[in-house]
């Protein structure tokens, strides 16, 4: 592949797509983690956190457990309680409680998106009333908003169309969503928050594959004259990054057709998919190298914000998609998926022209100090030679630095001594009018180059 970068042609401001992040309740890190993540990949503009209603509120005795131990199942012997994703949930390995999880992440991000889920099936089936659901939803948001004032976005439910999260129809979900947005409207009116709460959903799984649900959701939303919606949310795990653009284009056309508001579309989960079964989970190199093209392509969709899955997860379940692991020395260390976010964070603020077509597997930027930074990816099973050419540089001496990740380099999973992103190549180059460099990219690999003029 030829990558020809014009260092004189700024195309646009680079939007820094790495500013939106996810957490999980299935394997919750302790309060040290958000600081470690922020130090490595930058401060999130929005962090997605979770509250599970059946952990904070017990429908059997109407009791609240505000600082519950995350992942402790009080309903194992309750035949009336729906199973949800409890079989995949384990208590935090570090004994983390809800308020530690929420506050530690919230303080290390500009804004919090709080997803509130569970009890979808119990309410729909009549075990819990809709009035109770609205009351609990309101109290839960109110309590945690007081604890974390930068909670702004409230995402109602998560992937409700699949069995692990209730298997609801769209009319069933919308009955819950109405109660959620009514609760948010009441809270905004009662508290006059400096930054009002925003509400949206529905956190649909599988992107364009599940378009039938999205289409029906928007149709129902359009018929609700009292609706409150501040953002739309959905998920995408792909083998083809073009799915992102396909969904976005369809969505934009549909809301225009229905005269719905043109609001932010939050892809509140994003990652690679490599096949059928077990959620099509990739290995970490596949996920890391494969998501780069999707994030570059998604950066051109003006209303889209992408939240990669996931900052920290159970390595026995989702090692392929987690950005950090807790090693034997009790340190949070990055995986290749963490290195992708680090590299995106290291990019400059202005995007440069790349001549020709590079399958969205490359982006070049210029920072405020004049350094050129180029991120390249080689997803898939093929080994390819990448020929890099940067022209339009001022004459002089430049330092070319390479940060390369593959099975053997900068990969903690294959070598536990590799606990950070290290330089894999560095040399001084005299430039008259252009700089050329070649690299053999192994399968499922990626690399960041920096080109800095020397005094």
PEMOMO-V679707 format. One record per residue. N is the residue number from 1. NEAR is the number of other ideal C-beta (glycine too) atoms within 10 Angstrom. D_FIRST is the distance of its C-alpha to the first C-alpha in Angstrom with 1 decimal. Layout:
n: <N | N>
near: <NEAR | NEAR>
d_first: <D_FIRST | D_FIRST>
//
This chain:
n: <1 | 2 | 3 | 4 | 5 | 6 | 7 | 8 | 9 | 10 | 11 | 12 | 13 | 14 | 15 | 16 | 17 | 18 | 19 | 20 | 21 | 22 | 23 | 24 | 25 | 26 | 27 | 28 | 29 | 30 | 31 | 32 | 33 | 34 | 35 | 36 | 37 | 38 | 39 | 40 | 41 | 42 | 43 | 44 | 45 | 46 | 47 | 48 | 49 | 50 | 51 | 52 | 53 | 54 | 55 | 56 | 57 | 58 | 59 | 60 | 61 | 62 | 63 | 64 | 65 | 66 | 67 | 68 | 69 | 70 | 71 | 72 | 73 | 74 | 75 | 76 | 77 | 78 | 79 | 80 | 81 | 82 | 83 | 84 | 85 | 86 | 87 | 88 | 89 | 90 | 91 | 92 | 93 | 94 | 95 | 96 | 97 | 98 | 99 | 100 | 101 | 102 | 103 | 104 | 105 | 106 | 107 | 108 | 109 | 110 | 111 | 112 | 113 | 114 | 115 | 116 | 117 | 118 | 119 | 120 | 121 | 122 | 123 | 124 | 125 | 126 | 127 | 128 | 129 | 130 | 131 | 132 | 133 | 134 | 135 | 136 | 137 | 138 | 139 | 140 | 141 | 142 | 143 | 144 | 145 | 146 | 147 | 148 | 149 | 150 | 151 | 152 | 153 | 154 | 155 | 156 | 157 | 158 | 159 | 160 | 161 | 162 | 163 | 164 | 165 | 166 | 167 | 168 | 169 | 170 | 171 | 172 | 173 | 174 | 175 | 176 | 177 | 178 | 179 | 180 | 181 | 182 | 183 | 184 | 185 | 186 | 187 | 188 | 189 | 190 | 191 | 192 | 193 | 194 | 195 | 196 | 197 | 198 | 199 | 200 | 201 | 202 | 203 | 204 | 205 | 206 | 207 | 208 | 209 | 210 | 211 | 212 | 213 | 214 | 215 | 216 | 217 | 218 | 219 | 220 | 221 | 222 | 223 | 224 | 225 | 226 | 227 | 228 | 229 | 230 | 231 | 232 | 233 | 234 | 235 | 236 | 237 | 238 | 239 | 240 | 241 | 242 | 243 | 244 | 245 | 246 | 247 | 248 | 249 | 250 | 251 | 252 | 253 | 254 | 255 | 256 | 257 | 258 | 259 | 260 | 261 | 262 | 263 | 264 | 265 | 266 | 267 | 268 | 269 | 270 | 271 | 272 | 273 | 274 | 275 | 276 | 277 | 278 | 279 | 280 | 281 | 282 | 283 | 284 | 285 | 286 | 287 | 288 | 289 | 290 | 291 | 292 | 293 | 294 | 295 | 296 | 297 | 298 | 299 | 300 | 301 | 302 | 303 | 304 | 305 | 306 | 307 | 308 | 309 | 310 | 311 | 312 | 313 | 314 | 315 | 316 | 317 | 318 | 319 | 320 | 321 | 322 | 323 | 324 | 325 | 326 | 327 | 328 | 329 | 330 | 331 | 332 | 333 | 334 | 335 | 336 | 337 | 338 | 339 | 340 | 341 | 342 | 343 | 344 | 345 | 346 | 347 | 348 | 349 | 350 | 351 | 352 | 353 | 354 | 355 | 356 | 357 | 358 | 359 | 360 | 361 | 362 | 363 | 364 | 365 | 366 | 367 | 368 | 369 | 370 | 371 | 372 | 373 | 374 | 375 | 376 | 377 | 378 | 379 | 380 | 381 | 382 | 383 | 384 | 385 | 386 | 387 | 388 | 389 | 390 | 391 | 392 | 393 | 394 | 395 | 396 | 397 | 398 | 399 | 400 | 401 | 402 | 403 | 404 | 405 | 406 | 407 | 408 | 409 | 410 | 411 | 412 | 413 | 414 | 415 | 416 | 417 | 418 | 419 | 420 | 421 | 422 | 423 | 424 | 425 | 426 | 427 | 428 | 429 | 430 | 431 | 432 | 433 | 434 | 435 | 436 | 437 | 438 | 439 | 440 | 441 | 442 | 443 | 444 | 445 | 446 | 447 | 448 | 449 | 450 | 451 | 452 | 453 | 454 | 455>
near: <16 | 12 | 20 | 17 | 27 | 17 | 19 | 12 | 14 | 16 | 13 | 10 | 11 | 21 | 16 | 16 | 21 | 21 | 21 | 22 | 29 | 25 | 25 | 22 | 20 | 20 | 26 | 27 | 25 | 17 | 15 | 14 | 22 | 26 | 14 | 17 | 27 | 17 | 11 | 19 | 24 | 17 | 15 | 25 | 14 | 21 | 26 | 27 | 24 | 23 | 25 | 23 | 20 | 21 | 21 | 21 | 25 | 17 | 21 | 11 | 6 | 10 | 9 | 13 | 14 | 14 | 14 | 19 | 14 | 25 | 19 | 15 | 16 | 13 | 17 | 8 | 7 | 13 | 5 | 11 | 21 | 21 | 10 | 22 | 17 | 17 | 9 | 12 | 19 | 17 | 15 | 20 | 13 | 16 | 13 | 21 | 16 | 24 | 15 | 17 | 24 | 21 | 15 | 18 | 26 | 21 | 14 | 19 | 23 | 13 | 16 | 23 | 27 | 22 | 22 | 25 | 22 | 24 | 25 | 25 | 20 | 20 | 25 | 22 | 12 | 8 | 15 | 20 | 12 | 14 | 10 | 17 | 23 | 19 | 15 | 22 | 25 | 19 | 16 | 21 | 22 | 16 | 15 | 23 | 19 | 10 | 15 | 20 | 12 | 14 | 22 | 19 | 21 | 28 | 24 | 26 | 24 | 27 | 24 | 27 | 24 | 16 | 12 | 16 | 20 | 25 | 15 | 22 | 13 | 22 | 11 | 18 | 25 | 20 | 17 | 24 | 25 | 18 | 20 | 23 | 24 | 16 | 25 | 21 | 16 | 14 | 21 | 15 | 9 | 10 | 13 | 8 | 13 | 6 | 10 | 15 | 21 | 19 | 24 | 25 | 28 | 26 | 24 | 28 | 21 | 19 | 22 | 20 | 15 | 17 | 17 | 10 | 22 | 22 | 15 | 16 | 21 | 18 | 14 | 17 | 20 | 15 | 10 | 13 | 5 | 8 | 15 | 16 | 18 | 17 | 20 | 26 | 25 | 26 | 20 | 26 | 23 | 23 | 15 | 13 | 23 | 13 | 19 | 25 | 18 | 15 | 24 | 22 | 12 | 14 | 22 | 16 | 10 | 16 | 19 | 10 | 11 | 13 | 7 | 17 | 11 | 11 | 14 | 16 | 23 | 25 | 24 | 29 | 24 | 27 | 28 | 30 | 21 | 16 | 10 | 7 | 6 | 8 | 17 | 15 | 19 | 26 | 16 | 28 | 25 | 24 | 29 | 31 | 29 | 25 | 28 | 25 | 23 | 26 | 23 | 21 | 19 | 23 | 19 | 13 | 18 | 11 | 15 | 22 | 21 | 24 | 24 | 26 | 27 | 23 | 27 | 25 | 23 | 17 | 15 | 8 | 18 | 23 | 18 | 24 | 29 | 24 | 28 | 24 | 21 | 18 | 12 | 6 | 8 | 9 | 12 | 23 | 17 | 24 | 25 | 29 | 29 | 25 | 26 | 28 | 26 | 20 | 24 | 24 | 14 | 19 | 22 | 21 | 13 | 15 | 20 | 23 | 14 | 18 | 13 | 8 | 7 | 19 | 13 | 20 | 23 | 22 | 25 | 29 | 23 | 22 | 16 | 8 | 8 | 13 | 17 | 23 | 21 | 22 | 22 | 25 | 28 | 26 | 26 | 15 | 8 | 10 | 12 | 15 | 11 | 22 | 12 | 22 | 15 | 23 | 15 | 14 | 21 | 11 | 9 | 12 | 12 | 21 | 14 | 19 | 17 | 16 | 22 | 23 | 30 | 22 | 15 | 13 | 20 | 25 | 19 | 20 | 18 | 14 | 12 | 13 | 5 | 20 | 16 | 12 | 20 | 11 | 11 | 17 | 14 | 11 | 10 | 9 | 15 | 10 | 18 | 8 | 9 | 13 | 20 | 12 | 18 | 9 | 19 | 12 | 22 | 18 | 16 | 25 | 28 | 27 | 25 | 22 | 24 | 20 | 24 | 15 | 16 | 10 | 4>
d_first: <0.0 | 3.8 | 6.5 | 9.8 | 12.8 | 16.3 | 18.8 | 21.7 | 20.8 | 22.0 | 21.4 | 23.8 | 25.3 | 23.0 | 25.2 | 24.7 | 24.3 | 25.4 | 29.0 | 30.3 | 31.2 | 33.0 | 35.7 | 37.5 | 41.2 | 40.6 | 40.1 | 41.0 | 40.3 | 43.1 | 43.6 | 41.6 | 38.3 | 37.8 | 38.3 | 35.8 | 33.2 | 33.9 | 33.7 | 30.3 | 28.4 | 30.7 | 33.6 | 33.0 | 34.0 | 35.1 | 35.8 | 36.7 | 39.8 | 42.1 | 45.8 | 47.0 | 50.4 | 52.0 | 51.5 | 53.0 | 55.7 | 57.8 | 59.0 | 61.9 | 63.8 | 62.1 | 61.2 | 58.3 | 56.5 | 54.6 | 53.3 | 52.6 | 51.0 | 47.6 | 47.2 | 50.8 | 51.9 | 55.4 | 55.4 | 54.9 | 58.3 | 58.4 | 58.1 | 58.0 | 54.8 | 51.6 | 49.1 | 46.0 | 43.4 | 46.1 | 45.3 | 41.9 | 43.5 | 44.7 | 46.6 | 44.6 | 44.5 | 45.9 | 48.6 | 47.2 | 49.3 | 48.3 | 49.3 | 47.6 | 44.3 | 44.7 | 45.9 | 43.6 | 40.5 | 42.1 | 42.9 | 39.3 | 37.9 | 38.7 | 39.5 | 40.2 | 39.5 | 42.1 | 41.7 | 45.1 | 45.4 | 47.7 | 51.2 | 49.5 | 51.1 | 54.5 | 54.9 | 53.9 | 56.3 | 59.1 | 59.4 | 58.6 | 59.7 | 57.5 | 59.8 | 59.2 | 55.4 | 55.5 | 57.9 | 55.8 | 52.5 | 54.2 | 55.8 | 52.6 | 50.6 | 53.5 | 53.9 | 50.3 | 49.9 | 52.9 | 51.3 | 47.8 | 48.4 | 44.7 | 44.5 | 43.7 | 41.7 | 43.5 | 41.6 | 44.0 | 43.2 | 40.0 | 38.7 | 42.3 | 41.4 | 40.7 | 43.4 | 42.5 | 43.3 | 46.2 | 45.0 | 46.4 | 46.5 | 45.4 | 49.1 | 49.9 | 47.2 | 48.2 | 51.7 | 50.4 | 48.2 | 51.2 | 53.1 | 50.2 | 49.9 | 53.7 | 53.8 | 51.2 | 53.1 | 56.3 | 54.8 | 53.4 | 56.9 | 58.8 | 56.8 | 55.5 | 52.4 | 51.0 | 47.7 | 48.6 | 47.1 | 44.5 | 44.4 | 41.9 | 40.3 | 39.9 | 37.0 | 36.1 | 34.0 | 31.1 | 30.0 | 29.9 | 31.2 | 34.5 | 34.6 | 38.2 | 39.4 | 37.7 | 39.1 | 42.6 | 42.4 | 41.7 | 44.5 | 46.9 | 45.9 | 46.5 | 50.0 | 51.0 | 52.7 | 53.3 | 49.7 | 48.1 | 44.4 | 42.2 | 38.8 | 37.2 | 35.4 | 33.4 | 30.9 | 27.6 | 26.0 | 23.1 | 20.6 | 19.2 | 18.8 | 19.8 | 23.3 | 23.7 | 23.5 | 25.6 | 28.3 | 28.3 | 28.8 | 31.5 | 33.2 | 33.4 | 34.8 | 37.3 | 38.7 | 39.1 | 40.9 | 43.2 | 43.8 | 42.6 | 41.6 | 38.1 | 37.6 | 34.9 | 33.0 | 32.5 | 30.2 | 32.3 | 30.3 | 26.6 | 24.5 | 22.5 | 24.3 | 23.5 | 26.5 | 30.2 | 33.0 | 33.6 | 31.7 | 28.5 | 27.9 | 24.6 | 24.5 | 23.7 | 20.1 | 19.3 | 21.1 | 19.6 | 15.9 | 16.6 | 18.8 | 16.4 | 14.9 | 18.5 | 19.8 | 17.5 | 18.4 | 22.0 | 22.3 | 22.6 | 25.7 | 28.5 | 31.0 | 28.8 | 29.0 | 27.2 | 28.9 | 26.8 | 28.9 | 30.2 | 31.2 | 33.5 | 34.5 | 36.4 | 34.3 | 36.2 | 35.1 | 31.8 | 30.2 | 26.9 | 27.1 | 29.2 | 27.9 | 30.9 | 33.3 | 36.7 | 36.8 | 39.8 | 40.7 | 41.0 | 38.0 | 35.4 | 32.0 | 28.5 | 26.3 | 22.5 | 23.2 | 25.3 | 22.6 | 20.4 | 23.4 | 24.0 | 20.5 | 21.0 | 24.4 | 23.2 | 21.1 | 22.9 | 24.9 | 23.1 | 19.7 | 17.8 | 16.0 | 12.2 | 11.8 | 10.4 | 9.5 | 7.5 | 9.9 | 12.0 | 10.2 | 10.5 | 13.6 | 14.9 | 18.7 | 21.5 | 24.6 | 28.2 | 28.3 | 25.4 | 22.8 | 19.2 | 17.7 | 14.2 | 13.7 | 10.5 | 10.9 | 9.8 | 12.8 | 14.2 | 15.2 | 12.1 | 10.9 | 7.3 | 6.3 | 4.8 | 6.1 | 8.5 | 11.0 | 14.1 | 16.7 | 20.2 | 21.3 | 24.9 | 25.8 | 26.7 | 25.8 | 23.3 | 22.9 | 19.4 | 19.8 | 17.5 | 18.5 | 16.7 | 17.9 | 17.8 | 20.7 | 22.1 | 21.3 | 22.9 | 24.1 | 27.8 | 28.0 | 27.2 | 29.0 | 31.7 | 31.9 | 28.6 | 30.3 | 28.1 | 24.7 | 24.7 | 22.7 | 20.6 | 20.0 | 21.7 | 22.2 | 23.8 | 21.9 | 23.8 | 22.2 | 23.6 | 21.3 | 17.8 | 16.2 | 13.2 | 12.0 | 9.8 | 10.1 | 10.2 | 10.1 | 13.0 | 13.8 | 15.0 | 14.0 | 13.4 | 13.9 | 15.7 | 15.6 | 18.7 | 19.4 | 23.2 | 25.4 | 28.2 | 31.8>
//
